[in-house]
Amino acid sequence: MNYKKHVNDQGVEVSLIRSDGWSIPFDPANTDYQAYLRWLEDGNTPLPADEPDPIPEPEPLTAQQKLEAAGLTVEELKGLLGL
């Protein structure tokens, strides 16, 4: 049996993945987690977690999209700017 740490999108360890594919939460009442702790006491080391996929940067908004998000039309913006 082997274990691998599992992280969320922010890189925080949230569970373990056992070699048979089961996800094990960090819960002292969970018997699978208790078995993992005994496995650690026997001198074993879990595999490191995979690096989370980077969160892609959003596409920049166009001027038109910014106006729409603000609930303005070009004419309203011109009026606000005194143009």
PATORMI-584984 format. One line per field, with one value per atom (N, C-alpha, C): residue number from 1; residue in three letters; atom name; x, y, z. Coordinates in steps of 0.1 Angstrom, whole numbers, plus 2048, in hexadecimal, padded with zeros to 3 digits. Layout:
! residues N
n: [NUM, ...]
res: [ALA, ...]
atom: [CA, ...]
u: [X, ...]
v: [Y, ...]
w: [Z, ...]
***
This chain:
! residues 83
n: [1, 1, 1, 2, 2, 2, 3, 3, 3, 4, 4, 4, 5, 5, 5, 6, 6, 6, 7, 7, 7, 8, 8, 8, 9, 9, 9, 10, 10, 10, 11, 11, 11, 12, 12, 12, 13, 13, 13, 14, 14, 14, 15, 15, 15, 16, 16, 16, 17, 17, 17, 18, 18, 18, 19, 19, 19, 20, 20, 20, 21, 21, 21, 22, 22, 22, 23, 23, 23, 24, 24, 24, 25, 25, 25, 26, 26, 26, 27, 27, 27, 28, 28, 28, 29, 29, 29, 30, 30, 30, 31, 31, 31, 32, 32, 32, 33, 33, 33, 34, 34, 34, 35, 35, 35, 36, 36, 36, 37, 37, 37, 38, 38, 38, 39, 39, 39, 40, 40, 40, 41, 41, 41, 42, 42, 42, 43, 43, 43, 44, 44, 44, 45, 45, 45, 46, 46, 46, 47, 47, 47, 48, 48, 48, 49, 49, 49, 50, 50, 50, 51, 51, 51, 52, 52, 52, 53, 53, 53, 54, 54, 54, 55, 55, 55, 56, 56, 56, 57, 57, 57, 58, 58, 58, 59, 59, 59, 60, 60, 60, 61, 61, 61, 62, 62, 62, 63, 63, 63, 64, 64, 64, 65, 65, 65, 66, 66, 66, 67, 67, 67, 68, 68, 68, 69, 69, 69, 70, 70, 70, 71, 71, 71, 72, 72, 72, 73, 73, 73, 74, 74, 74, 75, 75, 75, 76, 76, 76, 77, 77, 77, 78, 78, 78, 79, 79, 79, 80, 80, 80, 81, 81, 81, 82, 82, 82, 83, 83, 83]
res: [MET, MET, MET, ASN, ASN, ASN, TYR, TYR, TYR, LYS, LYS, LYS, LYS, LYS, LYS, HIS, HIS, HIS, VAL, VAL, VAL, ASN, ASN, ASN, ASP, ASP, ASP, GLN, GLN, GLN, GLY, GLY, GLY, VAL, VAL, VAL, GLU, GLU, GLU, VAL, VAL, VAL, SER, SER, SER, LEU, LEU, LEU, ILE, ILE, ILE, ARG, ARG, ARG, SER, SER, SER, ASP, ASP, ASP, GLY, GLY, GLY, TRP, TRP, TRP, SER, SER, SER, ILE, ILE, ILE, PRO, PRO, PRO, PHE, PHE, PHE, ASP, ASP, ASP, PRO, PRO, PRO, ALA, ALA, ALA, ASN, ASN, ASN, THR, THR, THR, ASP, ASP, ASP, TYR, TYR, TYR, GLN, GLN, GLN, ALA, ALA, ALA, TYR, TYR, TYR, LEU, LEU, LEU, ARG, ARG, ARG, TRP, TRP, TRP, LEU, LEU, LEU, GLU, GLU, GLU, ASP, ASP, ASP, GLY, GLY, GLY, ASN, ASN, ASN, THR, THR, THR, PRO, PRO, PRO, LEU, LEU, LEU, PRO, PRO, PRO, ALA, ALA, ALA, ASP, ASP, ASP, GLU, GLU, GLU, PRO, PRO, PRO, ASP, ASP, ASP, PRO, PRO, PRO, ILE, ILE, ILE, PRO, PRO, PRO, GLU, GLU, GLU, PRO, PRO, PRO, GLU, GLU, GLU, PRO, PRO, PRO, LEU, LEU, LEU, THR, THR, THR, ALA, ALA, ALA, GLN, GLN, GLN, GLN, GLN, GLN, LYS, LYS, LYS, LEU, LEU, LEU, GLU, GLU, GLU, ALA, ALA, ALA, ALA, ALA, ALA, GLY, GLY, GLY, LEU, LEU, LEU, THR, THR, THR, VAL, VAL, VAL, GLU, GLU, GLU, GLU, GLU, GLU, LEU, LEU, LEU, LYS, LYS, LYS, GLY, GLY, GLY, LEU, LEU, LEU, LEU, LEU, LEU, GLY, GLY, GLY, LEU, LEU, LEU]
atom: [N, CA, C, N, CA, C, N, CA, C, N, CA, C, N, CA, C, N, CA, C, N, CA, C, N, CA, C, N, CA, C, N, CA, C, N, CA, C, N, CA, C, N, CA, C, N, CA, C, N, CA, C, N, CA, C, N, CA, C, N, CA, C, N, CA, C, N, CA, C, N, CA, C, N, CA, C, N, CA, C, N, CA, C, N, CA, C, N, CA, C, N, CA, C, N, CA, C, N, CA, C, N, CA, C, N, CA, C, N, CA, C, N, CA, C, N, CA, C, N, CA, C, N, CA, C, N, CA, C, N, CA, C, N, CA, C, N, CA, C, N, CA, C, N, CA, C, N, CA, C, N, CA, C, N, CA, C, N, CA, C, N, CA, C, N, CA, C, N, CA, C, N, CA, C, N, CA, C, N, CA, C, N, CA, C, N, CA, C, N, CA, C, N, CA, C, N, CA, C, N, CA, C, N, CA, C, N, CA, C, N, CA, C, N, CA, C, N, CA, C, N, CA, C, N, CA, C, N, CA, C, N, CA, C, N, CA, C, N, CA, C, N, CA, C, N, CA, C, N, CA, C, N, CA, C, N, CA, C, N, CA, C, N, CA, C, N, CA, C, N, CA, C, N, CA, C, N, CA, C, N, CA, C, N, CA, C, N, CA, C]
u: [809, 800, 809, 805, 80C, 802, 806, 7FE, 804, 7FC, 800, 7F8, 7FF, 7F8, 7F0, 7E4, 7DC, 7D9, 7DB, 7D9, 7CE, 7C8, 7BE, 7C4, 7BC, 7C2, 7CB, 7CA, 7D2, 7DF, 7E1, 7ED, 7EC, 7E0, 7DE, 7DB, 7E2, 7DF, 7D1, 7C9, 7BC, 7B8, 7C0, 7BE, 7CA, 7C8, 7D2, 7CC, 7D4, 7CF, 7D6, 7CF, 7D5, 7D8, 7E2, 7E6, 7DB, 7D0, 7C4, 7BA, 7BE, 7B6, 7AC, 7AB, 7A2, 7A7, 79E, 7A2, 79F, 7A9, 7A8, 7A9, 79F, 79F, 7A8, 7AD, 7B5, 7AB, 7A6, 79C, 7A0, 7A4, 7A9, 79F, 792, 788, 787, 78D, 78C, 796, 791, 79A, 7A5, 7A2, 7AD, 7B8, 7B4, 7BD, 7C6, 7BF, 7C7, 7D1, 7CD, 7D7, 7E2, 7DF, 7EA, 7F4, 7EE, 7F7, 800, 7FB, 803, 80E, 80A, 814, 81F, 81C, 826, 82F, 829, 831, 83A, 837, 840, 84C, 84D, 858, 855, 849, 846, 844, 845, 843, 83A, 830, 826, 82D, 828, 82D, 828, 830, 82B, 81F, 818, 80C, 811, 808, 80A, 808, 810, 80E, 800, 7F9, 7EC, 7EE, 7E4, 7E4, 7E3, 7EB, 7EA, 7DD, 7D8, 7CB, 7CE, 7C8, 7CA, 7C6, 7CD, 7CA, 7BD, 7B4, 7A8, 7AC, 7A5, 7A8, 7A4, 7AC, 7A8, 79B, 794, 787, 78A, 781, 782, 77B, 77D, 777, 768, 763, 754, 74F, 757, 753, 753, 75D, 75E, 752, 74E, 742, 735, 734, 728, 728, 734, 735, 731, 734, 730, 722, 71B, 70D, 70C, 717, 717, 717, 712, 714, 71F, 723, 72D, 728, 71B, 715, 715, 711, 710, 71E, 728, 736, 73B, 737, 73B, 734, 727, 720, 727, 72B, 732, 73F, 746, 753, 752, 745, 743, 748, 747, 74C, 740]
v: [7F4, 800, 80C, 817, 823, 82E, 83A, 846, 852, 85A, 867, 872, 87D, 889, 88F, 895, 89B, 8AA, 8B3, 8C1, 8C7, 8D2, 8D9, 8E3, 8EB, 8F5, 8FF, 901, 90B, 905, 8F8, 8F1, 8EC, 8EC, 8E8, 8D9, 8D1, 8C3, 8C1, 8B9, 8B7, 8A8, 89F, 891, 889, 87C, 872, 86A, 866, 85C, 84F, 845, 838, 831, 828, 822, 81B, 817, 811, 81B, 828, 833, 839, 834, 839, 846, 850, 85D, 85C, 860, 85E, 86C, 871, 87E, 87E, 88A, 88B, 88B, 880, 87F, 874, 877, 86D, 862, 864, 85A, 850, 854, 84B, 840, 833, 828, 827, 82C, 82C, 836, 841, 84B, 845, 83E, 838, 82E, 826, 81D, 825, 830, 839, 83D, 842, 846, 83B, 82E, 823, 820, 822, 820, 82A, 837, 841, 83D, 838, 834, 829, 821, 816, 81B, 829, 82F, 831, 830, 833, 842, 846, 854, 854, 85D, 85E, 865, 862, 869, 878, 881, 88F, 891, 89B, 89E, 8A4, 8A2, 8A8, 8B7, 8BE, 8CD, 8D0, 8D9, 8DD, 8E4, 8E2, 8E9, 8F8, 900, 90E, 914, 91D, 924, 92E, 92C, 935, 943, 94D, 95B, 95D, 965, 967, 970, 96F, 978, 986, 990, 99E, 9A2, 9AA, 9AF, 9BA, 9BA, 9C5, 9D1, 9DD, 9E9, 9E7, 9E1, 9DF, 9D6, 9CB, 9C2, 9C9, 9D2, 9DA, 9E3, 9EA, 9F2, 9EA, 9DE, 9D6, 9D1, 9CE, 9C9, 9D5, 9E1, 9ED, 9F1, 9EB, 9EF, 9FC, A00, A0C, A0A, A14, A15, A1F, A1F, A29, A37, A39, A46, A4A, A41, A44, A48, A41, A43, A51, A54, A61, A6C, A6A, A74, A75, A6A, A6B, A73, A71, A78, A86, A8A, A97, A99, A8E, A8E, A90]
w: [800, 800, 800, 7F9, 7F8, 7F8, 7FC, 7FD, 7F6, 7F1, 7EA, 7F0, 7F3, 7F8, 7EC, 7F0, 7E6, 7EA, 7E1, 7E4, 7DB, 7E1, 7D9, 7CF, 7C9, 7BF, 7C5, 7D2, 7D9, 7DF, 7DC, 7E1, 7F0, 7F6, 803, 804, 80C, 80D, 813, 80C, 810, 813, 80D, 810, 80B, 80C, 807, 7FC, 7F3, 7E9, 7EB, 7EE, 7F0, 7E3, 7E3, 7D6, 7CF, 7D6, 7CF, 7CA, 7CB, 7C6, 7D0, 7DC, 7E6, 7EB, 7ED, 7F3, 802, 80A, 819, 81F, 826, 82C, 839, 83C, 849, 855, 858, 863, 86C, 879, 882, 885, 882, 885, 879, 86E, 862, 863, 862, 864, 859, 84D, 843, 846, 84C, 850, 85C, 865, 870, 86A, 860, 85A, 854, 84E, 848, 853, 85E, 869, 86E, 86F, 873, 868, 85C, 850, 852, 855, 858, 863, 86E, 87A, 877, 86D, 868, 860, 85E, 857, 848, 844, 836, 834, 827, 823, 817, 818, 80D, 801, 7F5, 7E9, 7EA, 7E4, 7E4, 7DB, 7DE, 7D6, 7C8, 7BE, 7B1, 7B3, 7AB, 7AB, 7A5, 7AC, 7A6, 799, 790, 783, 786, 77F, 781, 77D, 784, 781, 776, 76A, 75F, 762, 75C, 75D, 754, 759, 751, 745, 73A, 72E, 732, 72E, 732, 72A, 731, 72B, 721, 717, 70D, 713, 70D, 712, 712, 707, 706, 712, 715, 720, 72D, 72F, 73B, 73D, 732, 732, 736, 72F, 732, 740, 746, 754, 75D, 759, 762, 75F, 755, 752, 74B, 744, 73C, 72D, 726, 718, 715, 708, 704, 707, 703, 704, 713, 71C, 72A, 730, 72B, 72F, 72A, 71E, 719, 721, 725, 72D, 73B, 741, 74D, 74C, 741, 73F, 739, 737, 731, 723, 71B, 70D, 704]
***
